[in-house]
Amino acid sequence: MSTVLNYRSNMIVELMRMPAEEHDEAWLKDALQQAVLLELATLPPYLCGLWSIEDPDLDGDVAETIKEIIFDEMSHMGLVCNMLTTIGGTPRLADAALVPKYPGPLPGGVRPELSVSLTGLSKEALDMYSQIERPDDPVVEDAEVHTSIGAFYTQILEAFRKQPQLIKGTKQITRNMSSHGKGNDVVALTSLADVEAAITIIKEQGEGTAASPDNPFPGQPGELAHFYSFREIFHGKKLIQVSSDPQRFDFQGADIPMPRTSRMGTVPSGGWEQGGVPVSSEVRVPLDSFNQHYSSMLRFLEKAWQADQSSTPTPTQLLSKAVGEMRQLEEPARQLMQFPLPGSSGRTFGPEFRYVEAVE
């Protein structure tokens, strides 16, 4: 199997079409690399939505829900990186050819009918978020889904089950994120049971179970899976069991007001300037700062899973540096949303999430 990685390829679709008997070690390494990119691809659109909320304290419920989902996705990416290194692979993130680009499809051809873009929080953005997370068989709003993320992870799990001897426990990083829910810790994966638990968390936090919209993990009672959380905000109503039919769920609960947001425009392909939008020197400062911190974060993440425990800095220290870079993203992102786009659209700039090489 080719190990040439291309973000805009249909590699996940191609991997899923291969017969199960061909899901060998090389297949698993390629699939997990694509899964790493898939988890990364969800973060920029969700972050743009979060940062566009003008007063997170006033609109705390919506902001907190999106923030929790972002922490879930971060931990999912960490778990997938551990899956790849436990079988001797190395995650790749710091590469302009691999980093997700917007607007565009999800990595590997998952949900080919969906184009993911970077824009502020709106009904349209919420619909996009929920389509990213849509299960094969949701308990509400049934619709045909092509190559869902959950189906992809099911094939990965089956490949692990067929070849548990591949799990060596090498280069595992742990991070306690218990303040954001007990399903969120990045843990070492040294056995098939560990991998099964991690994939269950990834699937059910995103999609729920076939019978329930709830995230079924201890310490998170009543917390919905991502798909249903986004649909609640979209509909402006809590999802509840219908009193006349306890087997049916619908958006008939308490109101969820849409927060006031900055009207961030949609980032064009290649970024604002490449998309033909003039960028002033005043805008360029936070724009460049954001891209540099984002790229530095990806480099630290990649190095963290390449390093050994005897390395200096250690994998845990490198991961902490990556988290530090991520914390540097919010300020320039919010600054950008204060600058109006040229013309009379009433929209603003926002972060591009472009990978740039390190500044010497």
C-alpha positions as CSV (number, residue, x, y, z in Angstrom):
1,M,0.0,0.0,0.0
2,S,1.2,3.5,-0.8
3,T,2.3,5.6,2.2
4,V,2.1,8.8,0.2
5,L,-0.3,11.0,2.2
6,N,-2.5,13.6,0.6
7,Y,-5.1,15.5,2.5
8,R,-7.4,16.0,-0.5
9,S,-7.3,12.4,-1.6
10,N,-10.1,9.9,-1.1
11,M,-7.7,7.7,1.0
12,I,-10.2,6.8,3.7
13,V,-12.8,5.8,1.2
14,E,-10.2,3.7,-0.6
15,L,-9.1,2.1,2.7
16,M,-12.6,1.3,3.6
17,R,-13.3,-0.4,0.2
18,M,-10.4,-2.8,0.7
19,P,-11.4,-6.3,1.7
20,A,-11.1,-6.9,5.5
21,E,-8.5,-9.6,4.9
22,E,-6.2,-6.8,3.5
23,H,-6.5,-4.7,6.7
24,D,-2.9,-5.5,7.7
25,E,-0.3,-3.5,9.7
26,A,0.3,-1.1,6.7
27,W,-3.4,-0.6,6.3
28,L,-3.8,0.2,10.0
29,K,-1.0,2.7,10.0
30,D,-2.4,4.5,6.9
31,A,-5.9,4.5,8.4
32,L,-4.7,5.9,11.7
33,Q,-2.7,8.7,10.0
34,Q,-5.9,9.6,8.2
35,A,-7.8,9.5,11.5
36,V,-5.3,11.9,13.1
37,L,-5.9,14.4,10.2
38,L,-9.6,13.8,10.5
39,E,-9.6,14.7,14.2
40,L,-7.4,17.8,13.5
41,A,-9.8,18.9,10.7
42,T,-12.7,19.4,13.2
43,L,-10.9,21.8,15.5
44,P,-10.5,25.0,13.3
45,P,-14.3,25.3,12.3
46,Y,-15.4,24.7,15.9
47,L,-12.8,27.1,17.3
48,C,-13.9,29.8,14.9
49,G,-17.5,29.4,16.1
50,L,-16.4,29.5,19.7
51,W,-14.3,32.6,19.3
52,S,-17.0,34.5,17.4
53,I,-19.3,34.4,20.5
54,E,-19.0,38.0,21.7
55,D,-19.7,37.5,25.3
56,P,-18.9,33.9,26.4
57,D,-19.9,34.8,30.0
58,L,-23.4,36.0,29.0
59,D,-23.9,33.1,26.5
60,G,-22.1,30.6,28.8
61,D,-24.2,27.5,28.0
62,V,-23.6,27.6,24.3
63,A,-20.0,28.6,24.7
64,E,-19.3,25.9,27.3
65,T,-21.0,23.2,25.1
66,I,-18.7,24.1,22.1
67,K,-15.7,24.3,24.4
68,E,-16.4,20.8,25.8
69,I,-16.7,19.4,22.3
70,I,-13.4,21.0,21.3
71,F,-11.7,19.4,24.4
72,D,-13.2,16.1,23.4
73,E,-11.8,16.4,19.8
74,M,-8.3,17.3,21.2
75,S,-8.3,14.2,23.4
76,H,-9.6,12.1,20.5
77,M,-6.6,13.2,18.4
78,G,-4.2,12.4,21.3
79,L,-5.8,8.9,21.6
80,V,-5.4,8.3,17.8
81,C,-1.8,9.4,18.0
82,N,-1.3,6.8,20.8
83,M,-3.0,4.2,18.6
84,L,-0.5,4.9,15.8
85,T,2.6,4.9,17.9
86,T,1.6,1.8,19.9
87,I,1.9,-0.1,16.6
88,G,5.2,1.5,15.6
89,G,3.9,4.4,13.5
90,T,4.6,8.1,13.7
91,P,1.9,10.7,13.4
92,R,2.5,13.5,10.8
93,L,1.0,16.9,11.4
94,A,3.5,19.6,10.6
95,D,3.3,19.5,6.8
96,A,1.7,22.0,4.6
97,A,0.6,19.3,2.2
98,L,-1.3,17.4,5.0
99,V,-2.7,20.1,7.2
100,P,-6.5,20.4,6.5
101,K,-7.4,23.3,4.1
102,Y,-10.6,25.3,4.1
103,P,-13.1,25.4,2.5
104,G,-12.8,21.8,1.4
105,P,-13.8,18.2,2.2
106,L,-12.9,16.3,5.3
107,P,-9.7,14.3,5.0
108,G,-9.8,11.1,3.0
109,G,-13.2,11.5,1.4
110,V,-15.3,11.1,4.6
111,R,-18.7,12.7,4.0
112,P,-17.8,13.7,0.4
113,E,-21.0,15.7,0.1
114,L,-19.9,18.1,2.8
115,S,-17.6,21.1,2.4
116,V,-16.1,22.4,5.6
117,S,-15.4,26.1,6.0
118,L,-14.1,28.6,8.5
119,T,-16.7,31.1,9.5
120,G,-18.4,32.6,12.6
121,L,-21.1,30.8,14.6
122,S,-24.5,30.8,12.7
123,K,-27.3,28.5,11.9
124,E,-25.4,27.5,8.7
125,A,-22.2,26.8,10.6
126,L,-24.0,24.8,13.2
127,D,-25.6,22.7,10.5
128,M,-22.1,22.1,9.1
129,Y,-20.8,21.1,12.5
130,S,-23.6,18.6,13.1
131,Q,-23.1,17.1,9.6
132,I,-19.5,16.4,10.4
133,E,-20.6,14.5,13.5
134,R,-23.7,12.9,12.1
135,P,-24.1,9.2,13.0
136,D,-25.1,6.4,10.6
137,D,-28.4,6.0,12.3
138,P,-29.3,9.1,14.5
139,V,-32.3,8.9,16.9
140,V,-33.7,12.1,15.3
141,E,-33.6,13.6,11.8
142,D,-32.8,10.4,9.9
143,A,-30.8,11.0,6.7
144,E,-28.5,9.0,4.4
145,V,-24.9,9.3,5.4
146,H,-22.0,8.5,3.1
147,T,-18.8,7.1,4.8
148,S,-19.4,8.4,8.3
149,I,-16.5,8.9,10.8
150,G,-18.0,6.2,13.1
151,A,-18.0,3.6,10.3
152,F,-14.4,4.3,9.6
153,Y,-13.5,3.8,13.3
154,T,-15.4,0.6,13.3
155,Q,-13.1,-0.8,10.6
156,I,-10.0,0.4,12.5
157,L,-11.3,-1.4,15.6
158,E,-11.9,-4.6,13.7
159,A,-8.3,-4.4,12.3
160,F,-7.0,-4.1,15.8
161,R,-9.1,-7.1,17.0
162,K,-7.7,-9.2,14.2
163,Q,-4.1,-8.3,15.0
164,P,-3.8,-7.5,18.8
165,Q,-0.1,-8.5,18.6
166,L,0.6,-5.2,16.8
167,I,0.0,-3.3,20.1
168,K,3.4,-2.8,21.6
169,G,2.7,0.2,24.0
170,T,5.5,2.2,22.4
171,K,5.8,6.1,22.7
172,Q,2.6,6.6,24.6
173,I,1.7,10.0,26.0
174,T,-0.8,10.6,28.8
175,R,-2.5,13.8,29.8
176,N,-5.1,14.3,32.5
177,M,-8.0,16.3,31.3
178,S,-10.5,15.2,34.0
179,S,-11.7,18.8,34.5
180,H,-13.4,18.5,31.1
181,G,-15.1,15.1,31.7
182,K,-13.9,11.6,32.5
183,G,-14.0,10.5,28.9
184,N,-11.4,13.1,27.9
185,D,-8.1,11.8,29.3
186,V,-5.4,10.9,26.9
187,V,-4.3,7.5,28.2
188,A,-1.6,4.9,27.3
189,L,-2.9,2.2,24.9
190,T,-1.0,-1.0,25.8
191,S,-3.6,-3.7,25.2
192,L,-6.5,-4.5,22.9
193,A,-8.9,-3.6,25.8
194,D,-7.3,-0.1,26.0
195,V,-7.8,0.4,22.2
196,E,-11.4,-0.8,22.3
197,A,-12.2,1.6,25.2
198,A,-10.5,4.5,23.3
199,I,-12.4,3.9,20.1
200,T,-15.7,3.5,22.0
201,I,-15.1,6.9,23.6
202,I,-14.3,8.6,20.2
203,K,-17.4,7.1,18.5
204,E,-19.9,7.6,21.3
205,Q,-18.8,11.1,22.4
206,G,-19.3,12.2,18.8
207,E,-22.3,10.2,17.7
208,G,-24.0,8.7,20.8
209,T,-25.2,5.1,20.8
210,A,-27.7,3.6,18.4
211,A,-30.4,3.8,21.2
212,S,-29.6,7.1,22.9
213,P,-28.3,10.6,22.1
214,D,-26.4,10.6,25.4
215,N,-22.7,10.5,25.9
216,P,-22.6,7.3,28.0
217,F,-19.5,7.8,30.1
218,P,-19.3,8.0,33.9
219,G,-19.1,11.5,35.3
220,Q,-21.0,13.0,32.4
221,P,-24.7,12.2,33.1
222,G,-27.0,13.9,30.6
223,E,-24.2,15.2,28.4
224,L,-25.2,14.7,24.8
225,A,-23.0,13.4,22.1
226,H,-21.6,16.1,19.8
227,F,-24.1,15.6,17.0
228,Y,-27.1,16.2,19.2
229,S,-25.5,19.1,21.1
230,F,-24.9,20.9,17.8
231,R,-28.5,20.1,16.7
232,E,-29.9,21.6,20.0
233,I,-28.1,24.9,19.4
234,F,-29.2,24.8,15.7
235,H,-32.9,24.3,16.6
236,G,-32.7,26.5,19.6
237,K,-34.4,23.9,21.7
238,K,-33.3,21.1,24.2
239,L,-33.6,17.6,22.9
240,I,-36.0,15.6,25.1
241,Q,-37.9,12.3,25.1
242,V,-41.4,12.9,23.8
243,S,-43.9,12.3,26.7
244,S,-46.4,10.5,24.4
245,D,-43.7,8.1,23.1
246,P,-40.7,7.5,25.4
247,Q,-38.9,5.8,22.6
248,R,-38.9,9.0,20.5
249,F,-36.7,12.1,20.9
250,D,-37.4,15.6,19.5
251,F,-36.3,19.2,20.0
252,Q,-39.2,20.3,22.1
253,G,-37.5,21.2,25.4
254,A,-36.4,24.5,26.9
255,D,-35.2,27.4,24.6
256,I,-31.5,27.8,23.8
257,P,-31.0,31.4,22.7
258,M,-28.6,31.9,19.8
259,P,-25.6,34.0,21.2
260,R,-24.5,37.3,19.8
261,T,-21.6,36.8,17.6
262,S,-19.0,38.6,15.5
263,R,-19.9,38.3,11.9
264,M,-16.8,36.5,10.7
265,G,-16.8,36.0,7.0
266,T,-15.9,32.7,5.3
267,V,-12.2,32.3,4.7
268,P,-11.5,31.8,1.0
269,S,-9.4,29.0,-0.4
270,G,-5.7,29.6,0.3
271,G,-6.5,32.4,2.9
272,W,-7.8,35.9,2.7
273,E,-5.0,37.4,0.4
274,Q,-4.8,34.4,-1.9
275,G,-8.6,34.6,-2.1
276,G,-8.4,38.1,-3.4
277,V,-9.2,40.0,-0.2
278,P,-6.8,43.0,0.5
279,V,-5.1,42.6,3.8
280,S,-3.9,45.8,5.5
281,S,-0.7,46.0,7.6
282,E,-2.9,46.3,10.7
283,V,-4.7,43.1,9.9
284,R,-1.6,41.3,8.9
285,V,-0.1,41.4,12.4
286,P,-2.7,39.2,14.1
287,L,-3.1,37.1,11.0
288,D,0.6,36.2,10.8
289,S,0.7,35.8,14.6
290,F,-2.2,33.3,14.5
291,N,-0.7,31.2,11.7
292,Q,2.7,31.1,13.4
293,H,1.3,29.9,16.7
294,Y,-1.0,27.4,15.0
295,S,2.0,26.0,13.0
296,S,4.2,25.9,16.0
297,M,1.5,24.0,17.9
298,L,1.4,21.3,15.1
299,R,5.2,21.0,15.2
300,F,5.3,20.5,18.9
301,L,2.5,17.9,18.6
302,E,4.4,16.0,15.9
303,K,7.6,16.1,17.9
304,A,5.8,14.9,21.1
305,W,4.9,11.6,19.5
306,Q,8.3,11.2,17.9
307,A,10.3,11.7,21.2
308,D,11.3,9.0,23.7
309,Q,10.8,9.3,27.4
310,S,14.6,9.8,27.7
311,S,14.5,12.7,25.3
312,T,15.0,16.4,26.3
313,P,12.4,17.9,26.2
314,T,10.3,14.9,27.1
315,P,7.1,14.0,25.2
316,T,4.9,15.3,28.0
317,Q,6.9,18.6,28.0
318,L,6.5,18.9,24.2
319,L,2.7,18.3,24.5
320,S,2.5,21.0,27.1
321,K,4.3,23.4,24.7
322,A,1.7,22.5,22.1
323,V,-1.1,23.3,24.5
324,G,0.7,26.6,25.3
325,E,0.8,27.5,21.6
326,M,-2.9,26.7,21.3
327,R,-3.7,29.0,24.2
328,Q,-2.0,31.8,22.2
329,L,-4.5,31.5,19.4
330,E,-7.6,33.1,20.9
331,E,-6.3,36.6,21.2
332,P,-5.3,37.2,17.6
333,A,-8.4,35.3,16.4
334,R,-10.7,37.7,18.4
335,Q,-8.6,40.7,17.2
336,L,-9.1,39.6,13.6
337,M,-12.9,39.5,14.1
338,Q,-12.8,43.3,15.0
339,F,-11.6,44.2,11.5
340,P,-14.3,44.6,8.8
341,L,-13.7,43.0,5.5
342,P,-13.4,45.4,2.6
343,G,-16.8,46.3,1.0
344,S,-20.2,46.5,2.5
345,S,-20.9,42.9,3.5
346,G,-20.7,43.7,7.2
347,R,-18.5,40.7,7.7
348,T,-15.1,40.6,9.5
349,F,-11.8,38.9,9.1
350,G,-11.0,35.8,11.1
351,P,-8.2,33.2,11.5
352,E,-7.0,31.2,8.4
353,F,-5.4,28.2,10.2
354,R,-2.7,28.1,7.5
355,Y,0.5,26.1,8.1
356,V,3.6,28.3,7.7
357,E,7.3,27.4,8.2
358,A,9.0,28.4,11.4
359,V,10.4,31.9,11.5
360,E,14.2,31.8,11.9
